[in-house]
Amino acid sequence: MTTDLEPVPEDWERALIVVAHPDDIEFGSSGAVAAWTAAGKTVHYLILSRGEAGIDSMPPEKAGEVREREQRASAEIVGVADVEFLDYADGSISYSETLRDHIAAAIVRHRPELLVGYNHHDVTFSGKWNTSDHRNVGRATLDAVGVAANRWLGRDPSDGDPSAADGDELLWAGIKHVFMAASPNPTHAVDVTDSLDAAVASVEAHVEYLAGLGLPEGAARFGLEQLTSSVAERFGDRPAVPFECVDV
């Protein structure tokens, strides 16, 4: 028997979502983001690469610019004004202390109470092998929680020698909840009854990326409706976006 999904808690005001590529948030989770911002919550995006290897017909230097522009437009649709990109190479993101510390530094900057990452497991929810970018960024995001809360570890590797900095400014231990999107092991969900249209529009904002994938018109709505309806039977027959709660 499948287990019912619990609602994602709402006792928070600020969220940080960390993913490897533009579009990772949109293909599933942006309906939850739209619901949160409509409720007055603040959501920030941290995207580790610009997805420059994601459009086969377009050279990476151009694709990165296009995908960043499309991601910012997509975020605006669901009420997210702050989108930060780092310059990790699409398709080549390895787990490292530097990766972990860059994410920890973002946690300290944004001081989220809700942290959302992307599937850190070896397989996807469909059972296929997960990409290394997703695995590595997901696991580094989980590890960054403890680093951000430790004054001796919470250092932004971009800032050089932080020895003269105020230690309190390099700490954030206020995360209440950590959830992973696109997980094969969901435990919680967010009702997207009123935000599904915004989610579809946020996917469709990735115009050139979707064209590069060769997806037909209406594919975004079809995919999101399939996802959210598949979760509904475990969430009071309400269309929903699933997440895995991780205790870190």
Secondary structure, DSSP 8 states (H G I E B T S, - for coil): -----EE-----SEEEEEESSTTTTTTTTHHHHHHHHHTT-EEEEEES---TTS-TTS-HHHHHHHHHHHHHHHHHHTT--EEEE----TT-----HHHHHHHHHHHHHH--SEEEEE--SSB-TTSSB--HHHHHHHHHHHHHHHHHT-TTT---TTS---TTS-GGGG------EEEEET-SS--EEEE-TTTHHHHHHHHHT-HHHHHHHT--TTHHHHHHHHHHHHHHTTTTT--EEEEEE---
